[in-house]
Each structure stands twice: as structure tokens, then as C-alpha cells.
Amino acid sequence: MKKVSIISLLFTTLLLTACQQNKEVSSMSASTKISQETTVASTEHSTAATEMSTSKSSVSTTSSNQQMTMESNSSSVRENQAVNVLWSKAKAQQLNTFMASWGETMKQSYKEYGPGNNVNLYGLQLPDTVLANTNGWQATVNNVPITLTWSENGEAASYALVAVYSDAETQASLAKHVYFFTIDAGVPKVLVTSQNQGNPDNYLYFKETENQQLKDGFTEIVGNI
């Protein structure tokens, strides 16, 4: 009977010991699992943060590149806009308007002429006669022969003739004016002649106009962008 009690006591002790060990193992397993989950969560958070940082950096770089491209394009547009064409159809129209107004202030009426549409100045057909040196006629400025070339853009090797205006059809016989609007190496020059007779050299004598309003008006139009 005594042996049975001792055996029962030993069995109970062993059982309690086994239960305690199982609890410790379970506790260690749970702790390990929590630690692993914490590590995984931390890793995932770090990865997400890295991805967000990379994405922000990429967006920032893209935005910066787009801004640089836009600024470059804007600069190119400004540079193209800043380039001044010496003469154009728009400027020709501005001159036409200006000459109508200026003619009124001078109590004169001016018409526009050009190649193939000449004004008759005492028998000379201008501008064709001096553009082609017909019959040996030579345009001069202050008695110095010049080369006149009709130009649509204001550029030529010498004097670029861009417009011709005259009051010859409305003025009295000895008061006719012919104005040649020229650009010489980028410089606007308004040449005028009222020549009413020939000469041994067949020179058509021009000089720069002394009318400051006319000079300033043409210069301003040429300088417009």
C-alpha cells in the first residue's frame, strides 16, 4: 500500500513537470512567432518606405526634367520672337497707313508703286528704270552711284529697296516727289528725288530726306518685331 502511494506521487510529479515544460515550450514558440512577425512587419514597412522614397525621388526628377524642358522651350520661343525681320508684308501695310497719315499733314496724296507698277516722273518709269538701269539711268546718293535691289525682306548686297511712294499724279508739274524707302546694311534710309530733267551722265539724283517725321516713322516700322 505504501509502495502504491509512492508510485502515484512520482507519477503526479512527472505529469506536473511535463505540463510545465509544455507551457514553457509554448511560451517560447509564441514569443518566437511574435518576434518573427515583428521582424517581417518591420521589413515590410522599411521596404514600403524605401519604395515611397524612390517613387517620390522619381516623381521629383521627372518634374524637374519637365520644368527644364518647358523653360528651354520657353527660352527658344522668346529667342525666336526676338529675331527682327527687317521687312515684311505686315510692315509694308504699316508704312502704307503711315504714308496716308503723313501725306495729310503735308497736304499731299501719296500712292504706292513697285516693280511693274511704275510712277512716271517726267518721263522716267520708276522704280524699274533704275532697278534695271534702263537706257543707262543710274541712281545716285549725293552724286555717288548706288546699286538698288528690290527686296521683300529688307536684305540685299547694297541698298534694299522695299517700297516706293510718290505724289506725282496729284502734285503740280514742278512739285512732284518720289520716295524710295531703302535699307542699307540694316539701316533704314528714305531717299527722295524731284529731278525734272536729264543730265549727261544719266544720273537720277537722290538724297536722304530731311523730313524728320518721315525718317522716324520709317525707322520705327523697320525696327518693329
Secondary structure, DSSP 8 states (H G I E B T S, - for coil): -HHHHHHHHHHHHHHHHHHHHHHHHHHHHHHHHHHHHHHHHHHHHHHHHHHHHHHHHHHHHHHHHHHHHHHHHHHHHHHHHH---S--HHHHHHHHHHHHHHHHHTT---EEEBTTB-EEETTEEETHHHHTTGGG-EEEETTEE--EEE-SSS--SSEEEEEEEE-TTTS-TT---EEEEEEETTEEEEEEE---S--TT-EEEEEE---HHHHHHHHHHHH--
